[in-house]
Amino acid sequence: MIKSLRTKHHYSQEQLAQMSGLSLRTIQRVESGQSASLETLKSLAAVFEIDVDTLKGDITVIDKKSEEWALAPAWVKFGFWGIRDRRVAIRFEIFSLVCGFVGSSAALFYPVAAGAPLFFLAAYCYAVQIRWVDNKGLWT
């Protein structure tokens, strides 16, 4: 989240370090996903004029109003139709995977449960879409 806020405000890491009174290494560490102290979060929250609790929260929601989301391919937008929260998307992925395993074991006894490959395909599609959004940094 720090990196997306920094780029949104057009700050370099050096500028953010200077404005927050933190070291460049601390900024790099926080942006790479390592934990930050409460004092570090307070300093960064002051620079971005946001609440510290916002910085403490997980980066889990897609900003569907962003320019990057507008440029996302249709298959990603379709896959996240109605889904903004990363946790929900991962739950769909896991649910599809579990249904695939259950369906494949049930297919040995019930031919009607032969739809298991579709659940595996759905789990794979969710995984690809989630990772695409992860790599583009669209979670805020």
WOQUI-V304227 format. One record per helix or strand of 3 or more residues. SS is the DSSP state (h for helix, s for strand). FROM is the first residue (numbers start at 1). TO is the last residue. If there is no record, write none. Layout:
# WOQUI-V304227
ss=SS from=FROM to=TO
ss=SS from=FROM to=TO
This chain:
# WOQUI-V304227
ss=h from=2 to=8
ss=h from=13 to=20
ss=h from=24 to=31
ss=h from=38 to=48
ss=h from=52 to=56
ss=h from=67 to=70
ss=h from=74 to=79
ss=h from=86 to=106
ss=h from=111 to=113
ss=h from=116 to=136
